[in-house]
Amino acid sequence: MQHDVLLELKDVRRSYQSGNSMVEVLHGINLTVRRGEMVAIIGPSGSGKSTLMNIIGCLDNPTSGSYKVMGKDTLNMLPDDLAALRRDFFGFIFQRYHLLGHLCARENVQVPAVYAGVRKSKRDQRANELLGNLGLSERVEYRPAQLSGGQQQRVSIARALMNGGQIILADEPTGALDTKSGQDVMRTLQELNAKGHTIIIVTHDPRIASCARRVISIEDGAIKSDTINEQVPDPFALQEQGEQDKKPTINNMWSRSLSSHIDRFKEAFVMAYRAMLANRMRTLLTMLGIIIGIMAVVSVVALARGASERIISNIASMGTNTITVYPGERMGDVRSGRVRSLTPRDLVALQGQPFVDSVSASVQTNSLVRRGAEESNATVQGVSLDLFRVYGLLLKDGRIFNAQEIDARSQVCVIDDNTAKLFFSTEDPLGKNIIVGNVSVRIIGVLEPTDSFVIRGENPTVFMPYTSVMTRILNQNYLSSIVLRINDGFSAPVAESAIKSILTSRHGRVDFFLQSSDTIMKSIEEATMTFTLMISAIAVISLVVGGIGVMNIMLVSVTERTREIGIRMAVGARQADILAQFLIEAVMVCMLGGLMGVLLSYVVGQIIMYMVPTIVLSYSIDSIIAAVLTSSAIGIAFGFMPARSASRLNPIEALARE
């Protein structure tokens, strides 16, 4: 009876580049393999038998000639079509087992089914069944390093059968085994052949070849003989007629639904995660650049936000909705000191306006303040009684000066907390006198500690009636500035327009300018935003450097794991599967690095703020989310090239790499 032809090679040649010339390894191979045969290809080292096996298993392509699998020519097949043949039609048994060290026996067996899109429950059931049939029921959770050579080879056989394994290709299957283990493996292969599997064995050992019904001898890249071993029973005679009449088809028993693709992605995710755990140090080194980059970005943004919030808080401490009138044309006008047009009469003119909540004159100078043997330079502020309302300054003890004391140019003052601590650390300052310049001044009030810009840091500040400062200390009749607090319900632009109109009509010209707290705050916000963006851009450079580090280490990872990639391709992984695994790994590394960078930034920030209280870091959830998303984008951008490089590796070259 004519049996089905599974494999057909016609005038197959394979050449390799050697220097500037091509070296032909296979010279016009003509071969057919029928379903159910057990074929041994025997020959010395360098005869071309392994090259022939690689072409038969679709791991390599012939340079010329025709190779058909079940009548389909493989010459023009795409890489994924060849992967489908390796996954669903062939099963590989390698001399060195080629198991994945970070997977247990059951998981190694399942790898081809993962790429075939099989549900996990079915994979587990079939893998346990196969391992049980091969006597490894008690070893399903063992990793390759925990198994003997014979046990590892049986795991390799189970993997070859996972998706059906209509043709099992065994490359020196007993070469790394002791005699007993080798006999067990050959006995298993004969049993599989008796069940209908087509077996092709590559060996240099005549004893192994003698187990096959058909023996093909190859020397110097050409078939020298193709004989039948009469001592081995004809497998076709042992198989039932019903088995013979079954037409071999490429295995399509597994699901191709959307859920199978999702499951493949999940398995790629799990495999990437396990690969990361198996190489912890390399993973940590890969993360390091991202951790530093993300930490720099988040910390710099937090620092800029903190500085911005502090500045805005200080501006807000000037009083909400305040407007200050200064002499001159603009801020920084060098002639403003010679402009003396602001007078107490302007103050009176503004006091009665409906848009004014409170208004104060301001005359400021620096002066030596003394009490007994203690002395210090201090800021002396000549103000109206409304100033304390304008800026929200609160009294701790005593009172503020009144209108009568202002009119009488009384020698009274209100001091800040800094002045009280400096001159009255052990006694109550109320009613005591201090010398301001050459003027003796009685203390009638003490302010609560405040962060207001009116009181500058730890510098002592003394508030006196502006009339007293003008006449008794400075001997002048004009004001340095006038500050107003606008009533609720009035907008700053409307108030500014009214103030300009009033003062212009009084002065006959515009010899003053206005500064609004709202305007200052907007300017500060714009400036700090620009500052934040600029510093963030600089910090992003470190993130890009970290991304380049990810790419470099992922390329090293691809090089280190070339053999693993070859194994996965040999058992049916598509280029997209390899690409997805390494890309997922790069994204996971960057995401974890990003999260660790955010956490580290927060921890370091808390330590810095504890050690240096003047530094404030303000963390934003938006910046944290942006940082993690950015790290993921970096994983995709910088991980794509290594992942693509991995997916395009030649399976043969990859398997040969140690």
Secondary structure, 3 states (H helix, E strand, C coil): CCCCEEEEEEEEEEEEEECCEEEEEEEEEEEEEECCCEEEEECCCCCCHHHHHHHHCCCCCCCEEEEEECCEECCCCCHHHHHHHHHHCEEEECCCCCCCCCCCHHHHHHHHHHHCCCCHHHHHHHHHHHHHHCCCHHHCCCCHHHCCHHHHHHHHHHHHHCCCCCEEEEECCCCCCCHHHHHHHHHHHHHHHHCCCEEEEEECCHHHHCCCCEEEEEECCEEEEEEECCCCCCHHHHCCHHHHHCCCCCCCCCCCCHHHHHHHHHHHHHHHHHHHHHCHHHHHHHHHHHHHHHHHHHHHHHHHHHHHHHHHHHHHCCCCCEEEEEECCCCCCCCHHHCCCCCHHHHHHHHCCCCEEEEEEEEEEEEEEEECCEEEEEEEEEECCCHHHHCCCCEEEECCCCHHHHHCCCCEEEECHHHHHHHCCCCCCCCCEEEECCEEEEEEEEECCCCCCCCCCCCCEEEEEHHHHHHHHHCCCCCCEEEEEECCCCCHHHHHHHHHHHHHHHHCCCCEEEEEHHHHHHHHHHHHHHHHHHHHHHHHHHHHHHHHHHHHHHHHHHHHCHHHHHHHHHCCCCHHHHHHHHHHHHHHHHHHHHHHHHHHHHHHHHHHHHHCCCCCCCCCHHHHHHHHHHHHHHHHHHHHHHHHHHHCCCHHHHHHCC
